[in-house]
Amino acid sequence: MNADELKSLQAPLKQGYRDDPAQALITLRAKGSIDEQSIACKVETGRALSVAGLHPATGGTGLELCSGDMLLEALVACAGVTLKAVATALEFRLEGAAVEAEGDLDFRGTLGVAKDAPVGFRAIRLRFDLDTDEPQDRIDTLIKLTERYCVVFQTINSKPELSVKAKNHRPTAKL
């Protein structure tokens, strides 16, 4: 796909969102259910069923997906797609690119071993290895715009409003 094809594909969408901003607000959903046999969650991906479980550092077997890995994979996927879309829009000469994310976790927090240890990633690093002959100022622009428009990066970076609810499908016992 070239820049003109991308622009013609996105132009009506952009105009629709300008004319009616409510069109642009879309709720994405993910669903899963706990596994009855093991400490795992079956996640519906739209393509297949993925099973997430405990990381080996928390007692898992390593056979199931780790949700921390899945978060980094989502970041890589989003950053890669965004990089390619931005490069296309800018008519940036990009022969190839590899995207890598890595994050540091202290599992003492996850396991409740140390109250001062955070639960979650302490740091996440995103790296692009580019195959291009473009000058550094164009590379800098590409990366700046990729960072700006990458949904997963910006979500991690800006911490969205979060809420948690539980719904019991069984009537509660009366004492």
JOCORNOR-V104525 format. One record per backbone hydrogen bond with DSSP energy under -0.5 kcal/mol. CO is the residue of the C=O (numbers start at 1). NH is the residue of the N-H. E is the energy in kcal/mol with one decimal. If there is no record, write none. Layout:
# JOCORNOR-V104525
[[CO/NH/E] [CO/NH/E]]
This chain:
# JOCORNOR-V104525
[[2/6/-2.4] [3/7/-2.7] [4/8/-2.5] [5/9/-1.8] [6/10/-2.5] [7/11/-2.5] [8/12/-0.6] [10/14/-2.9] [11/15/-2.6] [12/16/-2.3] [13/17/-2.2] [14/18/-2.0] [15/19/-2.7] [16/20/-2.4] [20/23/-2.3] [21/24/-1.3] [22/25/-1.0] [24/26/-0.9] [26/28/-0.7] [31/44/-2.6] [33/42/-3.4] [38/40/-1.7] [39/54/-0.8] [40/35/-2.7] [41/43/-0.6] [41/52/-2.9] [42/33/-2.0] [43/45/-0.6] [43/50/-2.9] [44/31/-0.6] [48/45/-2.5] [48/50/-0.6] [50/43/-3.8] [50/52/-0.6] [51/65/-2.9] [52/41/-2.7] [54/62/-0.7] [55/58/-2.7] [55/60/-2.2] [56/59/-1.3] [65/53/-3.0] [66/70/-2.4] [67/71/-2.1] [68/72/-2.0] [69/73/-2.7] [70/74/-2.4] [71/75/-2.0] [72/76/-2.5] [73/77/-2.8] [74/78/-2.6] [75/79/-2.9] [76/80/-2.6] [77/81/-2.4] [78/82/-2.7] [79/83/-2.7] [80/84/-2.2] [81/85/-2.5] [82/86/-2.9] [83/87/-2.7] [84/88/-2.3] [85/89/-2.5] [86/90/-2.5] [87/92/-3.0] [88/91/-1.1] [92/94/-1.0] [93/95/-0.5] [96/131/-2.6] [98/129/-2.7] [100/127/-3.1] [102/125/-3.2] [103/105/-0.5] [104/122/-3.2] [104/123/-0.8] [105/107/-0.7] [106/109/-1.7] [106/110/-0.7] [107/111/-2.1] [108/113/-2.6] [108/114/-1.0] [109/112/-1.0] [114/117/-1.5] [118/120/-0.6] [120/106/-0.6] [123/104/-2.4] [125/102/-2.2] [127/100/-2.6] [128/130/-0.6] [129/98/-2.1] [130/132/-0.7] [131/95/-2.6] [131/96/-0.9] [135/138/-0.8] [135/139/-1.9] [136/140/-3.0] [137/141/-1.7] [138/142/-2.4] [139/143/-2.5] [140/144/-2.5] [141/145/-2.6] [142/146/-2.1] [143/147/-2.6] [144/148/-2.1] [145/149/-2.2] [146/150/-1.2] [149/151/-0.8] [150/154/-2.8] [151/155/-2.2] [152/156/-2.4] [153/157/-2.7] [154/158/-2.2] [155/159/-1.2] [167/169/-0.5]]
